């Protein structure tokens, strides 16, 4: 996302207005002028998505996107720089010649920029709290890491700014159905006897042995999938989304996309294609369909012999979700800490202090030796 496209001059002093996290307005950082974002924060639809005057957040046709038949208004072309360190597609403003990647602190050069074409965002989940609060959450997290180097805590306390970044995600909707064949297992119990020996005496004891009666079954299930969420870039790694986001993204608070929400922030462009994203969503859908099949089979245990699943009326959205990001290099290695921009949940990478670990080992040995001495002298 190009930052120069997301600038809004203050009507009083000419400075650029920035989106105010936790509010529905933009604020001038110099004179305090505040401009409300029109229609932001309107009521939700019965299915949980925000609406504006034109209706619900728009879903786009997946097959139409693959066939390049989307309306031109639903597609955008932006200039980004692909970070050589982590692969992020980072937007840069017009006056910047070089700066650090917000994801891994690798220096970037404007000369390496290229054009990037993808579906426009349909929704954005705005930041819920300001950078100052994010720094406090970062300090609290670091305070619980005893083995972290002291200089890392000094880094956090030094007031180095955090990066406010919107990450790209795809959400997929689909009508799923599956025909299946399998077996239903119903438990029953048979009384058995066994010989038990206690204190040299033998006796017979009865017990219940669990058995399963299997019955061949077949059937058909249907499930509507709504907003299956897939991270549209690999910058943060495959597991990071669950660590700092997971089910805690409150998608019901999604706003229709407006560039005002990006003012003063960055937005990473998708690096995964829609097909790559749907491959991941398809895996999630298949797991859920297996759950539906097992529920339909019933009984105490289930075996699925075959399952023929189909997904129709597939639609998608490109949406932006907020994180505060601290990226730093330690001994020439990149590390980063991520704060969920809605919930404040913190997850991150951190180096370990060899000195602190050595001290802990020495103290541990000393404690064990002390206990051993006390035991020996008390005998």
N, C-alpha and C positions, 0 to 999 in steps of 0.2 A: 504494500500500500504506500503510495507516495505521500509523504508528509506535507509537501507543498500544496496538495489538493485539500488539506484539512486545516487551512488557516482562516481565522475569522478576526479581522481587525476591530479593536475597541473603538467605538464611536466617539469616545471622549479624548483618549490620548494616543490612539493609533497602534498601541501594542497588540500582540496577539492574544485573543481570549483562549482560555483552556477550559476543558470540561471539568466540572467540580464533582469529584466522586461523592456518592451518597446523596446527590441532589439531582435535579432535572434542569440544570442551567449551566451556562458558561460564565467564567469569572475572569476579569482582567487581573493579573498578578501584580500590577503596578498601582492602579488607581482604584481597584475594587469594584469597578462597574460590573453589573451582573445582568446577563441576558438569558431569559428563560428559553428552553428548547421547546418549540411548539409541539403540542400533543404528546409529549413524553410523559410516561407514568399513567396513561389511561387505563381503564379497567381491563381485566382479562376476559377472554372468551370462555365459554363453558368447558372447552377442552384445554384451557390453561395457557394459551398463548396471548401475548399482548396484541392489541389492535390499535390502528389509527383510523383516521376518517375513511380510508379506502378499504378497511376490512382487516382480516387476519393476516398475519405474516405469510407471505406468499411461498407456496411450495412449487418447485419447478419439476418438469417432466424429465425423468432420468434418461429414458431412451431418446428423447428429443435432444438432450445435451450431448449424448454420445454420437448422434447423427449430425451434430452441428446445426440444428434447426431452431435453437433458442432465439428468442427475440433479441435484437442487437442491444436493447436497453438492459438486458439481463446479463450482459457480458462486459468485462472491462479489461483494458490493457494497461499495465502499470510498469514502472521501471524499478527494478530491485537489484541488489548485489547479493550474489550467492557467497556466503561466508566460506572461506577455504578451510576453516577449522571444524565447524559443525554442520555445514550445509544449509543453514537457515537462509531463507529468502528475505533479506532485510531491506526496507525502504530507506532512502536517504533524502534529506531536504536539498533544495537547489543550491544552497550556499556551502554545503559541506564537501570538503575534498577528501578527508579521511577521518575515521573515528573507529571506536571499538564496536564489535558485535555485542549486542545486549545479552546474548545467550552464552558466549564462551570467552568474551573479552579479547578475541582475536582482532588485530587492526584490520580495517577495511579501507579499500581505495576506490574512489568513485569511478576511476577508469575501467573497473571490472564490472560495471553495471550492464544489465541486459533487460530486454522487454519480457514481460510475463503476462500471459493471457489466461483468464479463468472466469468462472461465473462470479458475478457481483455478490457480496454478502447480502443476505435477506434479513438477517437479524443480528443484534449485538446485545450482549449482557454487560451493562455498564459497571464500572468499578464502584464498589460500595463504600470504600474508605480511602482516605488520603495517604500520601507517602509517609507522613509523620507517624501515623498509626502502624503502617507496615514495618517501619524501622523498629518500633517498640516490640512488635511480634517477633522480628528477627533477633533482637537482643535477648528476649525471653528464651527463644529456642537455643541460642548459643550458650546462654547461661546454664543450660542443662547438659551441655557436652563437656564433661570434665577433661577428657583426653584431647580436646581441640587445642591447638597452639594458642598461647596467650595473645600473640600478635593478630590472630584472626579476630578475637574479640575486640582488640584495639582498632582493627579495620572497621568493624561495625560501629564502634563508638566515635570514630573519626568524622562521621557525618557524610561519608561518600554517598552520592545520590543513588537511589534505586531506579531501575528502568520499569516503567509501566508499559506492558506489552499485551496486545490482544492476540491470542493464538487462534489459528484457523481450525475449524471443525466442520465436518459434514454431518448432517442428520438425515436418516433415511426412513421413509414410511413405505409400507408395502402390505398387501393382502396376501398372507401365506396360507397354503393348504397342503395337506400331505395324506396320501393313502399309505397304509402300512400293513405288514403281516408280522406276527410275532407270537408270543406265548404268555399266557397269564399264569402266574404261580400262586396257588392258594395253600397256605400253611395248615398242616394238621399234625397231631401228636399221637405217638404210639408209646404205650407203656412197656418199658423194658425192665429187666432185673440185672443186677451185677453184684459181685461178691466184694464186700468191704471188710478189710482186716484191721482191727484196732486192739492194741495190747495183747497180741497173740491170739485173739478170738476172731473168728470169721462169721459173717452174717450176710444175708441176702438183703439188698436194698433196691427198691423200685425207683425209676426215674422216667421222665418224659423225653422222648427223642423227637426232635422237630423234623418233619419231612415236608416236601413240597409236591403238590399235585399240579402238573403242567397241562394246560389246555391251549390248543391252537386257536388263535384269534386273528381277526383282520378288521380294519375300520378306516375311518376318514376323519381328519381334524382340520379346523380352521383357526387362524389367529391373525388379528390385525396388529401390525407393528407400527408404533408411533415413536418418532424421534430416537432411533437407534444411533447413538453418538459415536463418532469415529474421529480421532485426531487427524487433521488433514496435512500434517507434516511429521517428519521423523526427528525433528530437532531435539525434542525433549526425551526421546527414547520411548520404547514400547510400553514400559511399566510406569513411567513418571506420571502419566495422566491419572492413574488410579491412586497414586500416592498423594498428590496434592488436590485432586479433583474428585474423580470417581463419581459416585452417585450424589455428591454434595453440590453439584452444579444445579442451581435453582432455575431450570429452564422456563418455568412458568413466569419468571420475571423478565423474559426476553423482550427487548424493544425492537420494533421495525428499524432497520438499519438507517442511520443518519450519520453523516460525516461529523456532525457536532460532537458526538460521543467520542470521537477519536482525536479531537483537538488537544494537543499537548501530549499525545501518546503515540506509540508505534503500533503497527499491525503487521504481523508476518503474513506473507502470501502463501497459499497452499503449495506444497511440493509433491503431494500425492495427487494422482489423477482421480477423477470420479470413479473409474473402474477399480483402481487400487483400493479406494476407500470402501466401495461396495463389497469387495472381496472380504474385507474385515467384518463389515456389517453382516454379510451372508453367514460367516462363521457363528456370529452371535445369534442370528435368526435360526440357524440349524440346531443349535443347542436348545433354544427355547422350544422349537418344534418337537424335539425329542422329549422334552419335559411334558408337552401337551400329549404326545402319544402315550407316554407312560401313565399319565393321569387317566387317559381314555381307556387304556387296557385294564387298569384297576388291579385288584388283588393285593397280595403281600409282596410279590416280586414280579418283575417284568423282563421279558427278553424281546428285543426288537430285531427281527430277522432281516427286514428290508423296509425302507422308507423312501417313497418317491415324493419329494417336496417341490412345490412350485410357488413363485412369487410374482404377483401381477400388480399393475397400477403403482409402479415404483416411482416415488417422488423424492426430492432431496431439497435441502437448504444448505447454503454456505453460511455459517454463523461465526461470530467472533466472541471468545471468552477471555476474561481478564486475569492477568497475573502480575504481581510485583516481582521483579527479578534482581537478585544480587549476583553478579558474575565477577569472578576474580581469579587471578593466577597465583599459585603457591609453588615455589621451587620450579617455576616454568611449566606447571601443569594447571590446566583449567578446572575450576570448580564453580558450582552455582547452587544457589538456594532459591527456592520458589515459594512465594506466598500467594495462595488462592485469593484473587481480588474480590471475592464475594464472602467467603467464610473465614479468611485469615489462617487457614490451615497451612502449616509450614512443612516442607520436605526439601531435603537437599543433600548435596555431597559435601564432605569436609575432610581435610587432611587430619592425620593423627600426630600428636606431639611425642616423638621418641623419648624425650626427656621425662615427660609425665608418665609414660608407660613404664619406663625404667624405674622411676621413683615408686610407682604402684607395686611393681614386682618386688623391689627391695623391701618395701613395707610389708608386703604379704609374707615374704620369707621370714622377716623379723617377727611378725605376729605368730607364725607357725612355730618358730624356734622358741619364742617365749612361752607358748602353751606347752610345748614339749618339756621345757625346763621346769615349769610349775608342776607338771604331772610327775616328772622324775623325782623332784625334791619332796613331793608329798607322800611318796611311797616309803 
